[in-house]
């Protein structure tokens, strides 16, 4: 994104949403161009606007999964946060949140949305292929990720990265093709519980605990 386009999105072309949650509404500013492209189509849909600027169903599903969770004092990390709705919900629940993304524009808007909701969180630009600065801050208590399994290379990096970051992870996914091989491998390594919200599956990964089949063989 050019500096001119970034400035226009930050200051002129934002639209406000109100996201209804049992614990109360969240006010979310979103680029107008992206707000006109809701995530309601097939899973293969790919917008021409930056991915981070779309209000993805996965982010909303995981936010609703987190709403009301006992997160007070917990250190929570979100990977590939985009608009960061789960990060906002976790911060409202009392967590110490670090929201990360590869795009600085996403983080700038998330910081603005946190301020609009009277919330505090921290942000950082992170490349999964060079995670040293992130690993230096581990361990976290919980890792969050929403709709990040859209490239096979990213899925492989995530498999390696997760157990070095936290004992637990929550991953929301609509069933993109790379998610199949990812969860096939993940289920061989860890215990996973899955809850479905509409077309989205929220997967809770216990990164300390091997699957039951592995325990029985041991």
N, C-alpha and C positions, 0 to 999 in steps of 0.2 A: 504494500500500500504506500502511495506517495505521501509526503508530508502534507501536501495540499488536501488530498482526500481525507487523511486522518483528521486534520483540523476541521474540515467541513462536517464529518460524522460526529465529532466530539461536541461541536458547538451549535450546529444548525439543524441537522437532520435526524434528530432522535425522537422517538415516540415512547410514551409511558404505557406500560401494562400494569395491571394489578393481578397478582397471582394469589388465588384463594387457597389457603392452607388451614387446617384445623387450629393451629396455634395463632393464626392471624394473617392478614394480607402482607405480601411483599410488593413493593413498588419497584418495577424493573424498567430502566431505560434501554432501548434497543434501536439500532440504526433503522430508519424508516424503510430503506430499500429492502432490508432483510425481513422486517416485520410484515411486508407484503408477500413474503414467500414462506408461509407456515409449513411445518414439517407434518404433512398429513397424507403424503403420497406413498408410493412403493419404497421399500427399503433401499433400492438402488438409486433413488433420487439424489442428485448432486447439484447444489445451487451454484450459480456463477458468482455470487457474493462470497466473501471469506467465510469458511465453515464456522469459525468461532462466533460469528454474528447472528447465526440462526438460533431460535429458541427450540432446541431439539426435544422431542418427546422423551428421550432417555433422561435428559436433565430434569425435566419435570417429574418423571416417575421416581427418580432417585431422591429428589427433594421431598416428595411425599412419603417415601420410605423412611427418610431421616427425621421428618417432622415429629417432634415429641420424644425423640430418642434422648437418653441420658448421656449427654456429651459434655457436661460441665467439667472443665479442667482438662479435657482430653486434647491431645495434639493431633490435629486432623490435616491431612494433605490431600489436595485434589490435583490430579494430573490431567492435562489437556482441558482446562476448566472452561474455556470459551466464555459465555456469559456468566458462568459460575453460580447458578441458582443453588445447587447443593452446598456450595461453600457459604453462601449467605444464610441458608437454613442452619447449617452447623454452627456458624458464628452466633446466630440468634439463640441457639441451644446452649451457649456458653463455652463452646470449644475454642481452642487457640488454633486458628486456621491459617495454613499457608496454601494459597491458590497459585497454581503454576500453569503456564502455557508457553508455546513457542512464539506467540505473537504479542508484542508489547501493547498493541492497540486494544486487545482483549482485556489485558490487565488494567489499563488505564480506565476503561469503562467500568470494569468490575469495582475498582476503587471508588469511582463516582457513585455506583449503585449502593455500595456499602455505606457511604456517607449519607445518601438519601434515606436509608433505612435505619440510621443511627447505629450502625454496626461497625465493629473493628475486625479487620483481617489484614494479613500480609500477603504480598504477591511477589513472584519472581519469574523471570524468563528462564525456562529450562528446556534443554535439548536432551531427550532420552538417550541419545547416543553419546552424550558427554555429561553424565549425571554426577560427577564428583562433588560439586557444590551442594547438591541435594543429599547425597549420601552422607556428607559431613554433618548434616543436621539430623540424621536418623539416630535412633528409631522414633517413628511416630506411633500413635496408638491405632490409627485407622487411615487407610488410603481410599480415596474415592476416584472413580473414573466413569465417564458417561460417553458412550458411543465413540470410543477411541480405537476400535478394532476394525478400521476400514482399509488398512494396508497390512499385508503379511509381515513386512519387515518390522512395523511397529508392534505387531502382536508378539513377535519373537523377542523384541527388546523388553516388552512388558513382562513376559514370563521370567526373564532373568532379573529384572529390577524389583518386582514386587516383594519377594522374600527378604530383600536387603533393606526394605523401607519400614515395614510394620508387621505385626502379627496377624492383622486382619485387613481385608479389603472388601469394598462394595463396588461392583461393576455393573452398570446398566447397559444393556445392549439390545438392539432391535433385530438381531439375527443377520448381521452383515456377513458375507462369505468368509472372511478371515477369522471370524469368531468361532466357527466350527472347529478348525484345527487347534485354535488357542484353548478352548475349553476341553477338548479331547485330551490335550497334554496336561492341562491344569488338574483335571480329575484324576490323573494318574499320580499326581504329586500331593494334592491337598484335599481336604474335605470341603465340599461346596454344597450350599443350600440355595435353592432358587425359588423366587416368588415372582409371579407374573402379574403385571399391571397393563391391561390392554394388549398391545403388540410388543411391549417391552418386558424383558426378563431382568430382574434384579438378582444378581448372584452375590452371595456372601461367601468369601473364601477365608477359611481358617488356615493361614499359612504356617502354622505350627504343627498341624495335625494331618498326618497322611490319611488317605481314604481307608474305609473300614476293611476293604479287601486286602490292602497292604498290611494292616495290623494283624489280620487273621493269619496271613502267611508267615508273619514274624513270630 
